[in-house]
């Protein structure tokens, strides 16, 4: 199953971004970023305020949030893109296969309580990589492909934990 690290921590501080067409017959709205009137064809609505597309930016990397996606993150009076929010405030952990640190913004694979880098999520005997939907087995906290699991089953007679 595909999961993203740090998602639960981010959920409280996430807001949506809407791109709206400016109707020619309406009074121009003021931009929350620069305090000037928005006379462009489109504007962004986020945090119950209106923004020029160029004014709604991540406080860390300066990326235009309307171009990066439909969400922004807030914490400590900062407006952030997802990557910077998770980099600054997300929870990191270690990969169950290589024991190296997994940054909170990185995509991961999970099997029971174990978390893996995408590159580390492979049979730990033959190194066969798994794709989404592939069957794998977990034996003594080792990820095994079906072939290696069945060979071990024939030798030892252990019970499967299909995931």
C-alpha positions in Angstrom: 0.0 0.0 0.0 1.3 3.5 -0.8 1.6 5.9 2.1 3.3 9.3 2.6 5.4 10.0 5.6 4.2 12.8 7.9 0.6 13.0 6.5 -1.1 12.8 9.8 1.0 15.6 11.2 0.2 17.8 8.3 -3.6 17.3 8.3 -4.3 19.9 11.0 -2.5 22.7 9.2 -3.6 22.2 5.6 -5.7 24.6 3.6 -7.1 24.5 0.1 -6.2 26.9 -2.7 -8.9 27.8 -5.2 -8.2 29.5 -8.5 -11.1 31.8 -9.5 -11.9 33.8 -12.6 -12.3 37.5 -12.0 -15.6 38.7 -13.3 -15.2 42.0 -15.3 -18.2 43.6 -13.7 -17.1 43.1 -10.1 -15.2 45.4 -7.8 -11.5 44.3 -7.7 -10.5 42.5 -4.5 -7.5 43.4 -2.4 -4.5 41.0 -2.4 -3.6 39.7 1.1 0.1 39.5 0.0 0.8 42.9 -1.4 -2.4 44.9 -0.4 -2.9 46.0 -4.0 -6.1 45.5 -6.1 -6.2 42.3 -8.1 -6.9 43.3 -11.7 -5.6 40.1 -13.2 -7.9 37.6 -15.1 -7.5 35.0 -12.3 -6.9 35.2 -8.6 -6.3 32.7 -5.8 -8.5 32.2 -2.7 -6.8 30.7 0.3 -7.1 31.1 4.1 -10.3 33.0 3.4 -8.3 35.7 1.6 -7.6 36.7 -2.0 -4.2 36.7 -3.6 -2.4 37.5 -6.8 -1.0 34.3 -8.3 2.5 35.8 -7.8 1.9 36.8 -4.2 0.8 33.4 -2.7 4.3 31.9 -2.2 6.0 29.4 0.2 7.9 31.3 2.9 10.9 29.0 2.5 11.4 28.2 -1.1 9.4 31.0 -2.7 7.5 28.6 -5.0 4.2 29.8 -6.3 1.7 27.8 -4.3 -1.1 28.0 -6.9 1.2 26.2 -9.4 2.5 23.5 -7.0 -0.9 22.1 -6.1 -4.2 22.8 -4.5 -3.1 22.9 -0.9 -0.9 25.0 1.4 0.3 24.4 4.9 0.5 26.9 7.8 2.4 26.8 11.1 4.1 29.4 13.2 2.7 32.2 11.0 4.3 30.7 7.9 2.6 29.8 4.7 4.5 26.8 3.2 4.4 24.3 0.4 4.0 20.6 1.4 7.6 19.7 1.0 8.9 22.6 3.2 6.2 22.0 5.8 7.1 18.4 6.2 10.9 19.2 6.1 10.4 21.7 8.9 7.7 20.1 11.0 7.2 16.5 9.8 8.2 13.3 11.6 11.1 11.3 10.3 11.8 7.7 10.9 14.3 4.9 9.9 13.9 2.4 7.1 13.4 -1.2 8.3 15.6 -2.6 5.6 18.7 -0.2 5.5 18.2 1.6 8.9 18.9 4.9 7.2 16.8 8.0 7.9 13.6 8.5 5.9 12.7 12.2 5.5 9.1 13.1 6.4 8.4 14.3 2.8 9.5 11.1 1.1 7.2 8.5 -0.3 7.4 5.2 1.6 6.1 1.6 1.6 4.7 0.1 4.8 4.3 -3.5 5.9 2.7 -3.9 9.3 4.7 -1.6 11.6 7.7 -1.4 9.3 8.4 1.6 7.0 10.7 1.3 3.9 12.3 3.6 1.3 10.7 2.8 -2.0 14.1 1.5 -3.3 14.4 -0.8 -0.2 11.0 -2.4 -0.5 12.2 -5.6 -2.2 12.6 -9.3 -1.4 15.4 -9.5 1.1 16.7 -12.7 -0.3 16.7 -12.2 -4.1 16.2 -8.3 -4.2 13.1 -8.5 -6.5 11.4 -5.1 -6.3 7.7 -5.0 -5.8 5.1 -3.0 -7.7 1.8 -1.8 -6.3 -0.5 -4.8 -6.0 2.3 -7.4 -6.0 1.9 -10.1 -3.4 4.7 -10.2 -0.7 5.2 -12.1 2.5 6.5 -11.0 5.9 8.4 -13.6 7.8 10.4 -12.6 10.9 10.3 -9.0 9.8 11.8 -10.0 6.4 10.0 -9.1 3.2 9.9 -12.1 0.8 8.7 -12.6 -2.7 6.3 -15.5 -3.3 9.0 -17.7 -4.8 11.4 -17.3 -1.8 8.6 -17.6 0.7 7.3 -20.8 -0.8 10.8 -22.3 -1.0 11.2 -21.5 2.7 7.8 -23.0 3.4 8.9 -26.2 1.8 12.1 -26.3 3.9 10.7 -25.1 7.3 6.9 -25.4 7.1 6.1 -21.9 8.4 2.7 -20.2 8.1 2.2 -17.2 5.7 1.3 -13.6 6.5 0.1 -12.5 3.1 -0.1 -8.7 2.6 
